Amino acid sequence: MKVNIYYGGRGLMDDPTLFVLNKMKEVLEELRVTVECFQLYELKNSITTLPQTLKSADGVILATTVEWYGIGGYMQQFLDSCWLYGDKEKIGKIYMCPIVMSTTYGERDGKLDLITAWEILGGLPCDGICGYITDTAMLEQNEEYIRIIEKKAENLYRTINQRMACLPTSNQAVKQKVAITKNINFTPQESEQLSQYVSDDTYVQRQKADIQELASMFRDLMGSSEKDDTTEFLKDIQEHFRPQPGISGSYKVMIENKKTPLVIEVNGGDFQCYYGEGSHVDVEMQMTRDVFEDIIAGRNTFQGSFMAGDMKMKGDFKILRALDQVLIFGARPAGL
């Protein structure tokens, strides 16, 4: 038989809970029970992994000290981890003895909290110990108190050894019918790290930027074997240029799936069209290949594409409109 002790106090020398635990451990070891103790305050960075230790236990003792209100953070974190990561089928066969000593008000409430939590987890609660102890010497010097503790340890041994049945409770019905936890495909450490990162908005934004950068890099790698055509569309644009006095401007056209932008420079009768970055442009445009081909074919214009929402533009709208006056592609749609 094996009994695990989980102590959720702060480990203070005068903590009455520690005195009770030591007495119970002595009695259980005299009955040849293997007892393993887990000090949660020493294991606070690995509490999420402790539910795995329940697999080898026949019974557990959940012990804590009420110093001001409730069962304390370490014990609550352990119970949370049992709910999230514990083997509910195994927990359903484990007897639990609650021990709650109080140096203030609330020992009975603390004991009830532990029993309720264990029942919701599906486990089997035993009769535990709770008391209001302001000075540990009250326990050490009182033989009747010590005898009560020893009897509780013996009863825990009998309960586990005889596999005594427990009547069903509504708390167990909560687990079976209402509060069904979702399967988590991460380890407790991964889940804990993930929850910390998701709450960090700076980290999330940085990850989104990294993902976009990686996606762009892989697109470039996948298309590296195909050389970018630096002559496509140039002839069509040059043939349809119609110089207009007083019109000048520089344009950068970013076409989907083309690595290098198309640059158009107009200065009265001077005209240049090439693939490159351009030192400074008045208008930047971004569009899909289909939209640009519609413009080249005369089915639409730069201004019309922007007004229809098919193209993104940054710069001076008047200079954009002037581009349609010097590049005449076929028949114009009505109104443009």
Secondary structure as UniProt FT lines:
FT   STRAND          2..7
FT   TURN            13..14
FT   HELIX           16..30
FT   TURN            31..32
FT   STRAND          34..39
FT   TURN            40..42
FT   TURN            44..45
FT   HELIX           47..56
FT   STRAND          59..66
FT   HELIX           73..85
FT   HELIX           88..91
FT   TURN            92..93
FT   STRAND          95..102
FT   HELIX           107..120
FT   TURN            121..122
FT   STRAND          124..125
FT   STRAND          129..132
FT   HELIX           137..140
FT   HELIX           143..162
FT   HELIX           170..173
FT   HELIX           174..178
FT   HELIX           188..198
FT   HELIX           201..222
FT   TURN            223..225
FT   TURN            232..233
FT   HELIX           234..239
FT   TURN            245..246
FT   STRAND          248..255
FT   TURN            256..257
FT   STRAND          262..267
FT   TURN            268..269
FT   STRAND          270..275
FT   STRAND          283..287
FT   HELIX           289..296
FT   TURN            297..298
FT   HELIX           302..307
FT   TURN            308..309
FT   STRAND          311..315
FT   HELIX           317..326
FT   TURN            334..335
//
